[in-house]
Amino acid sequence: MVYYFTSRCGQYTIYMGKDKYENEDLIKYGHPEDCWFHVDDLSSAHVYLRLKSGMTLDDIPPDCLVDCCSLVKSNSILGCKRSSVYVVYTRWQNLKKTSDMTDGQVGYHRPHNVRRTCVDKNPGIVRQLEKTRRELYPDLAKEQTDRLDEIRNEAKAKRRTEEKARKLLELERDRDREERSYDRIMREGAMTSNTGKTRRIRRDFFLVRSIRAVGLTYTFLARAVIHPTHLPIITASNIYIYIYKNYMPPRMRLLPKSSRMISCSITFVSFCPTHAPLGMKVFQSDVSRWINM
């Protein structure tokens, strides 16, 4: 039989065995969240406090700590007669039980994790706890097994969530790395040359400051093709290009230079600004004067 009490905080369960023989089962079938209390250097009951998952000894509310210490003091033959006693408490997992120990006797795996506090006689608190006492006959072994299974399932779910988040982060990094890479652009197999294709130029037109309209043809080259009529330019975005004039219909030569419809071709030679000759930069006025020659 196990005695269960409700703490004054209302959120924590306190329990203890009826005698020292039942204490053996409580020592054996505790939960990882349990905290064990005992009067220091005196014979007393073993009182347990079931904490919330993830809580530590530092997280125990002060009122709840006083409840457990007062209850364990009142259930000590010698301790209940004294005005104050020292109570030790530690996690259930820190309890050590060996075959040479008597019933109710325990040791500690890590003595430095055992805490010690002084408690005075509090008959009023003990009476409040006694009013909440319940006598139950739980299957301690089954309850412990169920709790351990629940903890393992929670750990597995957490690992799956973390693994999924890690994979999503890796995919996002790979996608960002691919978008920033020039590998897709600088593939020689996807490049074409404009050699011998200057006569088959598609004439498009757009407005330029001092030029009414200029036709453009965009051709991607694997290597630079130098021509006497080429005019090298480094654009504002550091793209090294060549621009050159093509055929101009005779009727357009009769028009004023400011109104001429001039057909030109722009060849993108390289996306790397280091390929451009040193100091080779032509301003818009130079381009306009060169086209209208």
DATASUL-V486225 format. One record per residue. N is the residue number from 1. BURIAL is b if it has 9 or more other ideal C-beta (glycine too) atoms within 8 Angstrom, else e. Layout:
N:BURIAL + N:BURIAL
//
This chain:
1:e + 2:b + 3:b + 4:b + 5:b + 6:b + 7:b + 8:b + 9:b + 10:e + 11:e + 12:b + 13:b + 14:b + 15:b + 16:b + 17:b + 18:e + 19:e + 20:e + 21:e + 22:b + 23:b + 24:b + 25:b + 26:b + 27:b + 28:e + 29:b + 30:b + 31:b + 32:b + 33:b + 34:b + 35:b + 36:b + 37:b + 38:b + 39:b + 40:b + 41:e + 42:b + 43:e + 44:b + 45:b + 46:b + 47:b + 48:b + 49:b + 50:b + 51:b + 52:e + 53:e + 54:e + 55:e + 56:e + 57:b + 58:e + 59:e + 60:b + 61:e + 62:e + 63:b + 64:b + 65:b + 66:b + 67:b + 68:b + 69:b + 70:b + 71:b + 72:b + 73:b + 74:b + 75:b + 76:b + 77:e + 78:e + 79:b + 80:b + 81:e + 82:e + 83:e + 84:e + 85:b + 86:b + 87:b + 88:b + 89:b + 90:b + 91:b + 92:b + 93:e + 94:b + 95:b + 96:e + 97:e + 98:e + 99:e + 100:e + 101:e + 102:e + 103:e + 104:e + 105:e + 106:b + 107:b + 108:b + 109:e + 110:e + 111:e + 112:e + 113:b + 114:b + 115:e + 116:e + 117:b + 118:e + 119:b + 120:e + 121:b + 122:b + 123:e + 124:e + 125:b + 126:b + 127:e + 128:b + 129:b + 130:e + 131:e + 132:e + 133:b + 134:e + 135:e + 136:e + 137:e + 138:e + 139:e + 140:b + 141:e + 142:e + 143:b + 144:b + 145:e + 146:e + 147:b + 148:b + 149:e + 150:e + 151:b + 152:e + 153:e + 154:e + 155:e + 156:e + 157:e + 158:e + 159:e + 160:e + 161:e + 162:e + 163:e + 164:e + 165:e + 166:e + 167:e + 168:e + 169:e + 170:e + 171:e + 172:e + 173:e + 174:e + 175:e + 176:e + 177:e + 178:b + 179:e + 180:e + 181:e + 182:e + 183:e + 184:e + 185:e + 186:e + 187:e + 188:e + 189:e + 190:e + 191:b + 192:e + 193:e + 194:b + 195:e + 196:e + 197:e + 198:e + 199:e + 200:e + 201:b + 202:e + 203:e + 204:e + 205:e + 206:e + 207:e + 208:b + 209:e + 210:e + 211:b + 212:e + 213:b + 214:b + 215:b + 216:b + 217:b + 218:e + 219:b + 220:e + 221:b + 222:e + 223:e + 224:e + 225:b + 226:e + 227:e + 228:e + 229:e + 230:b + 231:b + 232:b + 233:b + 234:b + 235:e + 236:e + 237:e + 238:e + 239:b + 240:b + 241:b + 242:b + 243:b + 244:b + 245:e + 246:b + 247:e + 248:b + 249:e + 250:e + 251:e + 252:b + 253:e + 254:e + 255:b + 256:e + 257:e + 258:e + 259:e + 260:b + 261:b + 262:b + 263:b + 264:b + 265:b + 266:b + 267:b + 268:b + 269:b + 270:e + 271:e + 272:e + 273:e + 274:e + 275:e + 276:b + 277:e + 278:e + 279:e + 280:e + 281:e + 282:b + 283:e + 284:e + 285:e + 286:e + 287:b + 288:b + 289:e + 290:b + 291:b + 292:b + 293:e
//
